[in-house]
């Protein structure tokens, strides 16, 4: 019995030798596990060891990457863990430039199956994506195999705050199967020419909050895929980029309903699109409902308000066969500012399942061009229009 106690005590002392305690949490610092700040030595093994010790701790703990520049290869950081766990990044973490070092269609850093998790610390995740942007990304097959900066798979009751994602090779942040996950004060940064670099993509997740964040990228600032429920986006600054989008929906069989989307108090500047819902023609069956866009400022935005059920980015669709996605209970309220395209409001609904219960109220969008006033374009829809109308809606 005494021998067993000594072994257990020795193991605990070895664990604590790599940890410190701050504010009640045990701190597992990756530099104590051999991580070097030279920007060239891969810290993957040090990080996995620190995470393993923190995840097995019976009390709240913190994994820390302190100030400095670190190289990090493709990695999966997984739970479940025994207690709440924090991941604090204070330095800059650099992805490999060579894409051959990544498994296809996987993320650079994947967090998965963790409950009560917090990622924070004012640090930067630099995807070093500039080398892969360009004409190759006109091929979706090529783009879709590039690594996503941060993947969150099946994360629950958690928060991501104060971090920066820079120059991802593909999407910056991707969510799958998450519940009750909040993003606060996030910065996402990539130039306008960075193709297929959606800021935050949400799929099959519920109770997702994105607030007080800045997203500058080459694709959708936020894209919402099938199976998304109760998504709340507030006080997000978007641009450059392609706007805030629900969809595209209907491309694949067995897509799950989209329900409960709220976008409020956001500002979009110099984006290709504003707020939009997009579904494919000749689509599989599905639904999208209870989507509300309110108190949004548009600064020189193309296509500020869009429902597009004939979405076909590469003109290789069967437009004769209508979308089978049923859109209902949608509102656009108090949307104001300037549009860079003459068509400021575009509501193109499905002939097979026309949009239902669409409301527009207090729309005030002035066209920046000289070839006439702002216009609306409508098809297969009779929206409810309240308050101010600039342009006239479906008149």
N, C-alpha and C positions, 0 to 999 in steps of 0.2 A: 504493500500500500504506500509506504514511504517512497519507494522508487517511482511509482506512478505519479505521485505528487510532485516529485522533483522534475520529472520529464515535462509535466504540464506547466510547472513554473518556469522552466527553462524556455519552453516554446513561447510562453507569454512574454517573457523578457526579450526574446529575439524579435517578436512582433513589435513591441513598444520601442525597441531601439531605433526603428525606422520611422517612428511617429512622434508627434508632439501633441500637446493638448492646448487648444485656444478656444475660449468662450464656450467651454463645455464639450466641444467636439474634439475627437482625436484627429490629428492632421497627419495624413500620409503624403509626404512630399516626394515627388518623383526623383528629385536630385539625390535623395538619400538612398534611392534604389539604383543609382548609377546613371541617370539621365544627364546628358551633357548639353551645355548651352552654346555649342559651336555652330549650330544650324546645319550640320552635316551628319552627325551620328544619330541613327534612328533610335528614338526613345520607346519604341513599341513594347519591348520586353519589360523595361522599367515601369512603364505605365500599367501594363497588365498585372505585374506583381503588386504594385501599390493598390490597384483596384481590387485585386483578389483579397488582400488583407483587409481593406476597408469594407468590402462587401460582406465579409464573414464576421465583422465586428458586431457584437450584440448591442452596442450603443451607437448613437449617431456619430458619423464620422465624415471627414472631408479628404478628398484626393486633391492635391494641389500641384499645378504647374506654375512655378513662380516666374518672375520677370526674366526675360531672356528670349532667345530665338532657338526653336527646337525643330528638328526634322522628325516627322512621324509618318510611318507607312500605313497601309490599309489595316484597319483594326476594328474589332467588334468588342464593345464594352457591354457586358450582359449581366443581368440579374437572374433570379430574384436575390435580393440582399436581405440580411437579417434585421436591419434597422434603417431609418432614413439616412440618405447619403447625399452629400454635396460634392460637386465637381467644380473646383475653382481654377479658372485659367487666367493668369495675370500676364503671361508672356504671349509671344507670337508663335503659332504652330504652323509649320510649312508642310504642304503635301508634296509627294514626289512629282517631278515634272514628267517623267517617263510614264506614259499611260500603260505600257506593257506590264508594269508592276501591279496593276489592278485586275481583279477578277471582273469579267464583263457584267454589266448591269448591277453592280454592287456599289455601296457607298465608300467614301474615304473613311469616315468615322461613323460607326453605327452604334447607337445606344438602343438596347432592346430589353424588354421584359423587366422593367424596373418600376417600382412603386415608391412614392414619396422621394422623388429625385429632384435636385436643383442643380442647374448648370449656370454659372455666373462668373464674374471676375474681371470684366473690362478687357478680356483678352481677344486675340484675333486668330481666326481660322483662315489661313491663306491657301486657297486651292491651286494657285499658280496656273490659272486656266488660259492665260493669253496664248500659250503655244498651240492650243487645240482649237481656238476660235477661228472662224474663216469659212471658206467655201465648202469644206468637208461637212460642216454642220447643216448644209442644205439637205443632206441625206439623213433622215430621221433614224435609219438603222445604225448609222455611225454614231450619231449624237446620243442615242439611248443607251449606248454601251459605256459612255463616259461616266466617271464617278461623280456622285452627288457629294457635296461637302459634308453635310450632316444628315444622317437618317435617324429618325425616332420611330421605332417599331414597338407597339404595344407598351407604351409608357403611360402610367396612370398617376393621377393626383400629384402633378409635378409642375415645375416652373423653369423656364429658361429666361434669363435676364442679363442685360448689360453686355452681351457679347457682340462681336462683329464677325460676319462671314464675308470674305473678300475674294473676288475673282475665282469663283467656283468653275470647274470644267463643265458641269451640267447644272441641274437645280442646286440652289444653295441649301435649302432645308426641305426635307420630305417627311411627311407624317403618314403612318399606316397603323390602323388599329389602336389609336391612342384615345384616352378618355381623361377629361378634366386636366388639360394641359394648357398652361398660360405662357405666352411670349410677351415680355415687357421690355421696353427700351432696347430693342434689337436694332442693329445697323447692318444692312446688307448692301454691299457695294460692288458693282461691276459696270463697265462702260456700256453704252447703248449698243455697240456692235457685237456684244457677247451673246451669240445665239443660244436659245434653249436654256437660258439661265434663270428660270422662274425663281422668284425670291423665296416664297413659302408655298409648297404644294401640299394640300390636305386631301387624304383619301381614306374613306371608311373609318372616320374618327368622329367623336362627339365631345361636346363641351370644350371646344377649343377657343381660346381668347388670344387675340393679337392686338396689343395696345401700345400707344406712345412709341412708335417705331418708325424708322426711316429706311426706305427700300429704293435703291437705284440699281437698275439692272437692264438686261437686254431682252427680257420677255415679260410675262405677267408678274406684277409685284406680288400678288397673291392669286393662286389658282385653286379652285375648289372642285374636287372630283367626286365621283359617285360614292354613295354611302356616307356623305358628310351630314352631320346633324348638329344643330345648335352651335353654329359658328358665329362668333362675335368679333368684329373688326372695328376698332375705334381709334381715332386720332393717329392714323397712319399717314405719313407723307410718302407719296409714290411718284417717281419720275427721275430719270427717264425710265421707260419700260412700256409694257403693253396694257397697263391698267390693272383693274381688279376683276377677276373673271370667275363665273360659275361655269364649269365645263372646260373642255368640250365633253358633251355627254352623248351616249348612244352608239359609240363606235363598237363596243364589245358586248357580247351576250351576258345576261345575268347581272347587269349593273344594278346596284342598290339605290333606293330613292335618296334624293337630296331634299332636306327639309330643315327650315329654321335658320336662315342666313340673315345676319344683320350687319350692315356696313354703315357706320355713322361717323360724322365729324372728321372726315378725311379730306386731304388736299392732294390733287393730282396735277402735275406740271409737266408739260411737253411730252405727254405719253401718246402712243399711237391710238389708244382707245381709252375710254373712261371706265364706267361700270357696265358690265355686260353679262348676258347669259347666252351661251352658245351650245347648239346641238347639231349633230350631223344629219344631213338628209339620208333617206334610205336607212334609217337607224334601227337598232333594236329597241324594244319597248322599255319605257321607264317613266319616272315622274320627277318633277322638281317643283317644290311649293314653299310657300311662306318665306319669300325672299324680299328683303326690304333694304332700300338704299336711301339714306336721309342725311341732310345737312352736309353736302359735299361741294367743295370748291374746285372748279376746273380752270386751270390756267393754260390757255393755248393747247387744248387737248383735242385730238382727233376722235370723232365718233363718241361724244361724251356719254350718251345713253343708248344702249343696244340690247335688243333681244334678236338673236340671229339663229333661226332654225334651219338655215341653209348654209351653215358654216362649212366651208370647203377650201382650206388654205392652199391646196396645190391643184385645184381645178380638175380633180380626178374623181368626182362624185356623180351619182345618178340623181340629178336634181328633179327628175320626173317622179321619183318616189319620195313622198314627204317623210319628214321626221316623225317618229312614233314616241317621242318624249312629250308627255303632257305637262305643260307649264301652267301653274295656277297660283293665285294669291301673291301677286308681285306688286310692289309699290316703289315709285321714285318720287321723293319729296324734297323740296327746298334744295334743288341742285342749280348752281349758279356759277357764272364766270364766262370764259371765252372758249370758242371752238375754233380749231384750225381747219376743219372741214365744213363745207356748207350744210351737209346733212348732219344736224346736231342730234336728232332723235331718230333712231332707226328701229322700228318694231316689225320684224319679219317673222311671223308665226307659221306654224305648220298648217297646211290645208287639211291634213288628215285628222289632227287633234288640235284645233285652234287654241290659242292661249285663252285663259279664263281668269276673270277678276284681276285685271291689270289696272293700276291707278297711277296717274301722274298728277302731282300738285305743286304749284309754285316753282315752275321751271323758268329760269332766266339765263339764256345762253346766247351771247352775241358772237356773230361770225367775224373773224379777223380779216377775211378776204375782201376784195373789192368787186366781186362778180355777183353781188346780190345779197339779200338777207339770209339768215339761217333758215333751214327748212327741216321738215320731218318727212319720213318715209314709212309707210305702214302697209301691211299685207296680212290678211286673215285675222284682223283684230279690231275690236271696238273698245278702246280703253275708256275708263272713267277719268275725266279731266277736271281738276279743281284748281281754283286760284289762278295765278298768273300763267301765261303761256307765251313764251318766247323761246323757240318759234311756236306757231300754231300747231297743235298736235293733231295729226291725222285729219286735217281739215280738207 
